[in-house]
Amino acid sequence: MKKFMIILSCAGLLAACDTPEQSALLGAAAGAAIGAETSGKNKDKGALIGAIAGAAAGAALGGTQQAPQCRYRYPDGTEYVADCPQ
């Protein structure tokens, strides 16, 4: 149960990040903590593997939470990119 609570709290923190870089950093930290906690005797190896996996997951999830971008065109033909309407 303790491990589940750690994972759940780290997932909540990861979801609150604003940029992919912040998500990757927090994912690495959370992964290292979880890896060290769950690896048994070799905590350094578990932390390293957890940090790599957490950084990859954080970067992947952080990029998907950004608002989609739409291309708009003025009547004169000029274009601009902005957040799509929700």
Backbone as CSV, one residue per row, in Angstrom:
resi,resn,N_x,N_y,N_z,CA_x,CA_y,CA_z,C_x,C_y,C_z
1,MET,0.821,-1.186,0.000,0.000,0.000,0.000,0.868,1.255,0.000
2,LYS,2.005,1.188,0.719,2.900,2.337,0.785,3.447,2.670,-0.601
3,LYS,3.834,1.651,-1.353,4.367,1.869,-2.698,3.303,2.467,-3.611
4,PHE,2.075,1.999,-3.471,0.986,2.531,-4.291,0.765,4.007,-3.999
5,MET,0.828,4.404,-2.740,0.631,5.810,-2.379,1.762,6.679,-2.919
6,ILE,2.983,6.166,-2.918,4.108,6.910,-3.483,3.901,7.109,-4.975
7,ILE,3.531,6.046,-5.662,3.307,6.132,-7.105,2.162,7.087,-7.414
8,LEU,1.091,7.004,-6.654,-0.065,7.872,-6.884,0.279,9.341,-6.657
9,SER,1.021,9.640,-5.605,1.382,11.038,-5.349,2.348,11.565,-6.398
10,CYS,3.261,10.742,-6.867,4.183,11.172,-7.924,3.448,11.397,-9.237
11,ALA,2.474,10.576,-9.523,1.685,10.771,-10.742,0.901,12.073,-10.677
12,GLY,0.387,12.414,-9.518,-0.323,13.682,-9.356,0.595,14.871,-9.539
13,LEU,1.806,14.783,-9.014,2.766,15.864,-9.210,3.163,15.992,-10.669
14,LEU,3.328,14.881,-11.328,3.717,14.886,-12.733,2.645,15.527,-13.593
15,ALA,1.407,15.308,-13.266,0.309,15.878,-14.053,0.213,17.385,-13.887
16,ALA,0.771,17.932,-12.831,0.670,19.367,-12.577,1.758,20.181,-13.256
17,CYS,2.688,19.565,-13.924,3.784,20.291,-14.564,3.305,21.062,-15.786
18,ASP,4.012,22.168,-16.070,3.601,23.041,-17.160,4.309,22.750,-18.475
19,THR,5.577,22.436,-18.441,6.338,22.251,-19.675,6.844,20.820,-19.773
20,PRO,7.169,20.361,-20.987,7.740,19.015,-21.118,9.047,18.852,-20.347
21,GLU,9.844,19.924,-20.260,11.108,19.841,-19.527,10.857,19.632,-18.037
22,GLN,9.884,20.360,-17.494,9.547,20.180,-16.083,8.978,18.789,-15.843
23,SER,8.180,18.312,-16.763,7.606,16.974,-16.622,8.691,15.914,-16.660
24,ALA,9.678,16.079,-17.543,10.769,15.111,-17.634,11.602,15.114,-16.362
25,LEU,11.883,16.295,-15.834,12.677,16.394,-14.609,11.946,15.780,-13.424
26,LEU,10.683,16.111,-13.279,9.905,15.551,-12.178,9.706,14.051,-12.368
27,GLY,9.521,13.618,-13.609,9.399,12.192,-13.883,10.657,11.437,-13.506
28,ALA,11.825,12.037,-13.800,13.093,11.406,-13.437,13.238,11.305,-11.924
29,ALA,12.873,12.364,-11.223,12.971,12.341,-9.761,12.014,11.319,-9.160
30,ALA,10.786,11.305,-9.659,9.807,10.343,-9.149,10.220,8.918,-9.491
31,GLY,10.704,8.717,-10.708,11.145,7.384,-11.115,12.321,6.894,-10.287
32,ALA,13.253,7.793,-9.986,14.401,7.411,-9.162,13.952,7.018,-7.759
33,ALA,13.031,7.780,-7.200,12.539,7.462,-5.857,11.796,6.130,-5.840
34,ILE,10.940,5.930,-6.816,10.177,4.682,-6.879,11.095,3.508,-7.176
35,GLY,12.052,3.701,-8.097,12.991,2.630,-8.430,13.849,2.225,-7.249
36,ALA,14.322,3.199,-6.495,15.141,2.893,-5.320,14.321,2.184,-4.246
37,GLU,13.074,2.590,-4.093,12.203,2.002,-3.067,11.816,0.564,-3.394
38,THR,11.599,0.270,-4.657,11.066,-1.040,-5.035,12.115,-2.032,-5.519
39,SER,13.380,-1.623,-5.600,14.379,-2.501,-6.218,14.987,-3.532,-5.284
40,GLY,14.781,-3.425,-4.013,15.345,-4.411,-3.094,16.747,-4.028,-2.658
41,LYS,17.731,-4.927,-2.896,19.087,-4.713,-2.395,19.868,-3.676,-3.201
42,ASN,19.745,-3.679,-4.519,20.538,-2.788,-5.361,19.763,-1.499,-5.649
43,LYS,19.755,-0.599,-4.699,18.957,0.625,-4.808,19.509,1.595,-5.848
44,ASP,20.837,1.611,-6.044,21.415,2.514,-7.046,20.964,2.142,-8.452
45,LYS,21.006,0.861,-8.755,20.575,0.403,-10.077,19.076,0.660,-10.268
46,GLY,18.286,0.410,-9.248,16.849,0.669,-9.329,16.547,2.142,-9.523
47,ALA,17.307,3.000,-8.832,17.106,4.445,-8.980,17.479,4.908,-10.379
48,LEU,18.559,4.368,-10.935,18.981,4.747,-12.286,17.950,4.323,-13.324
49,ILE,17.508,3.096,-13.245,16.497,2.607,-14.192,15.194,3.383,-14.021
50,GLY,14.800,3.635,-12.792,13.585,4.406,-12.534,13.682,5.831,-13.046
51,ALA,14.854,6.446,-12.899,15.041,7.816,-13.378,14.936,7.890,-14.895
52,ILE,15.526,6.929,-15.584,15.452,6.913,-17.050,14.014,6.706,-17.507
53,ALA,13.346,5.735,-16.907,11.952,5.471,-17.286,11.049,6.650,-16.926
54,GLY,11.267,7.249,-15.769,10.455,8.385,-15.343,10.656,9.608,-16.222
55,ALA,11.899,9.855,-16.639,12.165,10.993,-17.522,11.493,10.797,-18.870
56,ALA,11.563,9.581,-19.390,10.913,9.303,-20.677,9.399,9.458,-20.567
57,ALA,8.828,8.927,-19.510,7.378,9.041,-19.327,6.963,10.489,-19.088
58,GLY,7.735,11.217,-18.302,7.416,12.612,-18.034,7.478,13.473,-19.282
59,ALA,8.488,13.241,-20.118,8.598,14.006,-21.361,7.456,13.666,-22.306
60,ALA,7.101,12.397,-22.368,6.012,11.990,-23.268,4.672,12.539,-22.794
61,LEU,4.414,12.466,-21.506,3.142,12.961,-20.976,3.084,14.476,-20.953
62,GLY,4.209,15.121,-20.699,4.232,16.576,-20.649,3.928,17.210,-21.988
63,GLY,4.342,16.583,-23.068,4.085,17.130,-24.390,2.652,16.972,-24.833
64,THR,1.935,16.024,-24.270,0.560,15.785,-24.708,-0.447,16.664,-24.000
65,GLN,-0.027,17.360,-22.968,-0.966,18.156,-22.199,-1.054,19.596,-22.684
66,GLN,-0.332,19.947,-23.721,-0.393,21.304,-24.237,-1.613,21.471,-25.120
67,ALA,-2.128,22.679,-25.136,-3.315,22.962,-25.942,-2.986,22.807,-27.428
68,PRO,-3.905,22.254,-28.205,-3.659,22.127,-29.642,-3.611,23.502,-30.303
69,GLN,-2.793,23.611,-31.322,-2.626,24.870,-32.036,-3.425,24.847,-33.336
70,CYS,-4.057,25.976,-33.647,-4.824,26.117,-34.887,-4.219,27.238,-35.724
71,ARG,-4.361,27.115,-37.020,-3.885,28.138,-37.944,-5.094,28.950,-38.398
72,TYR,-5.001,30.258,-38.215,-6.089,31.164,-38.595,-5.635,32.039,-39.755
73,ARG,-6.572,32.404,-40.610,-6.254,33.237,-41.770,-7.157,34.466,-41.777
74,TYR,-6.524,35.633,-41.889,-7.260,36.888,-42.038,-7.770,37.008,-43.470
75,PRO,-8.766,37.864,-43.702,-9.274,38.061,-45.064,-8.207,38.540,-46.052
76,ASP,-7.170,39.223,-45.543,-6.123,39.694,-46.459,-5.109,38.607,-46.805
77,GLY,-5.271,37.392,-46.250,-4.406,36.261,-46.584,-3.320,35.974,-45.570
78,THR,-3.072,36.874,-44.625,-2.055,36.605,-43.615,-2.572,35.559,-42.631
79,GLU,-1.641,34.818,-42.063,-1.991,33.734,-41.149,-1.328,33.939,-39.797
80,TYR,-1.924,33.354,-38.777,-1.306,33.300,-37.460,-1.716,32.003,-36.780
81,VAL,-0.920,31.590,-35.802,-1.169,30.355,-35.062,-1.497,30.726,-33.619
82,ALA,-2.548,30.120,-33.091,-2.962,30.363,-31.704,-3.640,29.103,-31.165
83,ASP,-3.914,29.111,-29.868,-4.614,27.973,-29.260,-5.982,27.788,-29.909
84,CYS,-6.353,26.542,-30.122,-7.668,26.238,-30.681,-8.743,26.517,-29.629
85,PRO,-9.936,26.896,-30.052,-11.017,27.109,-29.079,-11.405,25.789,-28.417
86,GLN,-11.748,25.873,-27.167,-12.106,24.659,-26.413,-13.516,24.264,-26.650
